[in-house]
């Protein structure tokens, strides 16, 4: 039996204003600059063959909301993120080889670019320069689209391939990108099957840190501290705080990430940015945040 664990509570971060809560939430994210975004429509598309639809992105920055209207959105079940120039990228996670399933919109909501990045998108996160980091799940990695086979790639916002993961010492091929953190121009990832913590810096390549925590779905990093969130079965809300060494992760404390009221988390979305893990539960109208840079070691364990 798993012993009781210390409860670790996130803080309230952003809320979708009530004015918009009669609209349908297609997706929501937190970008590289700490702005929360909701992609909203009047009615959800009924299928992949639905004609393009109009949508509105509601952005909450420092508690203040503003709108960006997008025309001719094609994705039925979109992933999306914001670009530093005020534009947005929207993608359909599943696609066929002939489909340009990624759309880039400018700051006025006009369609600027379409291209493809491969099938089986698990994560689509932009960095502060506007590049797209895409992590793929197993059906993409082992599917027919060779763009997805590496498991993790970086693309320009115009669809140019910029970087492709290749196995390094201590880390084999990616079978499924379970967790992805994008901050600044760098990324961190944790992938099936052995879940090494991958440190990816454009100017330094990839460094692997051996890790014994399995099923990690989110991670945060600050200096040499790392937080690993998630796991299988009853460990779905596990939070392990550890220290990064040159070659591995040394676990220090273990707890559960809970709701601000102390009850256990249910179905949720995660976005990981540097030292922060953003958590959003159904009905997906709000974001909570755990920032490990603000938490002394002892407070993380109580």
N, C-alpha and C positions, 0 to 999 in steps of 0.2 A: 504494500500500500504506500502511495506517495505521501510523505508527511506534510502537515500544514506548512504553508510558506508565508513569509512576510508579505503584506499587501503594499504595493507601490502604486500611488495614485497620480495620474497625470493631471495637468492643469487645463482649464478651459482656454481654448485658443481662438476660435472664430465660429460664428453662427450665421447661417443663411437668414436674412431678414424675413420676417413673417409675410411681408408683401408678396414674396415670390413662392410661398409654400403651396399654392394651388397649381403650380407648374410641375411637370414631370422631371425628376433629376436623372439625367442620362449618365453623368459621371461627375466626380469632384476630385480636386487635387490641391496640393500646396506646392508652389513653385520654388525655384532656386533662391528667390528673394523674400520668401516668407509670406507671400500673398496667397490667400485661399480663393479658389475658383469653383463655381458650380456651372455646369453645362445643362441648360434647361430648355424644354420644349413644352408646347401646349398639350401635345399628345405623343406617346411613344410610337415610333415606327413599328409596324406589325411584323415585318420580316426583312430579310436581307434585300429583297427586291423592291422594297418601298422606294418611291421616288425621293430625290433629295428634299430635305426639309430645312426650314429656317429655325434658328436657335438663338438663344441669348446666353451669354456668359455673364454671370454676376460675380464680380470680384470684391472681396472684402480685404482692405488694406488698412491696418491700424484702426480697425473698427468702423471704417467708412466704406459703404458699398458704392460701386458704379457698374455700368452695363456696357457690354460690347455685343452688337448684333452680328451674327454670322449667317450668311446666305448660302444655300445649296450644300448643306452638310450631308454627306453620303453614308456615314457609318451608322449601322443599326444598333450596335452595342459598343459604343466608342470608348477608347482610352484617349485622354487628352492632357495637354500641359500648355503652359504659357511660355512665350518667347520674350527675351529682354526688351524688344522694341515695341511691345504692346500687342503683338500678334499672338496667334494660337496654332498649335498643331493638333489635329484630330486623326485618329487611325482606327480602322476596323481590325481587331486582333486576329481574326481568321480571314484568310484570303486565298484566292487561286492565283496561279503563276502569271496570268495575264492582267490581273487587276492592280491598278494604281490605288492602293487602299489608304494611303497617307495623304491628307490634305493640310496645307499650310495657309492660314489666313493672316492678312495684314492687320494693322491696328484699327482699321476702319471696318473690319469684318469681311473684306473682299478676298476671294480665293486667289492665291498667288502661285502655288506650286502643287503638283500631285506627283507621287512616285510610290515605289514599294520598298519595303524593308524586310519582307519575308513573313511567313506564316507562323502563327502560334505566339503572339506577343503576350508576355506575362507582365512586363513593365515597360513603360514609355516615360522617361524622365528627361527633361532638358537641363542643361547646365547653364551657368551664368553667361556663357558666350553664345548660347542658342543652339549648341549641338545636341543631338538626340541620342540618348543611351537607351538601347533596347535589349531587354532580357527576354529569352524565349523559354516556353515550357516544353515538356517532353514531346508532345505531338508535333511541334515545329522542328525540334532538334532531330527527331527520327522520321520526319516526314519527307515529302518529295521536293521541297523547296530548299535549294542549297544555300540560300541567303540566311536561313535560320540555323543551319547545322552547327555553327560555332557556339551557340548558346548565349553569347553576349557580344554586341557590336555597338560602335558609335558611328553616327551619320551626321552630315551637315544638315541644316534646315532646308536645303534644296535637294537632298537625296544623294549626296556624294558619300560613298563609303570612306570613313576616316580611320577606323581601327577595328580589328577583329581579334577576338580572344583565341589564343593558342595555348595548349598545355605548357606549364612551366614546372620547375622542380618543386615537388610537394603538392602539385595539383594536376589532376588528369583532365580529360575532356569534361565539359559541362553536359550533364544529361538533362538538367532542369534548373533554371535560374530561380531558386527559391526566394532570395532576398537581394535587393539592390538599393544602394544608398548613393546618391549623386549630390556633390557639394563642391562649389567652386568650379574647377576644371577637372576634378578627380572623381573616382567612383570606388565603392567598396561593394563586394558581392559575396554571397554564400550560396553554394550550389550543391545539388545532389550529384554524386552519391555520398561523398565523404565530408561534405560541408566545410572545407577549408575557408578561412576568411581571406578573400582576395583583395589586395590593395593595388589599385590601378591608377597610376599617375602618367599622363601623356609624355612627360619628359624623363620618366624613370622606368617605364614598363610595368610588369606585373610582379608582385611579391606575394607569396603564399604563406599564411600562418595556420599551422595545423590546429584543428579544433575538434573536441570530443562531443560538443553539443549538437544533437541531431534535430532535423526538422525545423531549422531556423527560418522564420518568415520575415523577420525585420532585424535590422542592426543599426546601431548608432556608434559613432567614434568621436572621441575627444582626446587629443594628445595620445597617450598610451592606454587610455581606458576604452573598453568596448562593451556595449550592451547587446546581447543576443536575445531576441524575443521569439517565442513560439516553440512549437514542438508537436509531437504526435499525440493523439488521444487526449488524455487529461492534462497534458502539458501544453495545450494550445495557448495558454496565457502565461506560460513560464517566462521569467526574465532573469537571465544570468548576466551578472556584471563581472567582467574580467579585465586582465591586464594583457596588453600585447607585448610579446617578446619578439626578438628578431625572426623566430621561426614558428611561434605558436601563440595560443591563447591560454592563459592561466586563469581559471575560474576563481573568483574571490567570494561573491555572495550570490544567493539565489532567492528569488521571490516570485510573486505573481503580480502582473500588471492588471489592475482592476479599474472599474469606473471611478469617477470622482467621489461617488457616494459609498464606495467600498464593495459593491456587489461585483460579481464576476462578469467578464466581457462575453458578449455573444458574437454573432456574425459581424465582421468588421472589414474595413479597408485600411491599408497602411501606406504611408508615404514616409520615406526615411531621407533626411537631409543633414549631413554632418553629425552634430551631437544630438539631433532631434529625431524622435519617432512620433509621427502624427498618427492618431487613431480616430477612425470614424465608424460609428455603428449605425445600423438601420434606425430611423428612416434616412440617414445620411445628410441630415441638415446641419450637423455641427462637427467641429474638429476639436479633439483634445491633444495635448502635447506633453511628452516627457523629454526634458532637456537634461542630458547627463552632465553637461558642463556647469549646471547650476546646482548639482546635487553633490554634497560631500559624501565620502564613502559610507560613513556610518548611517546617514539618513536614507541611503538607498537600501539599507538592510532592515529598516524598521517601518 
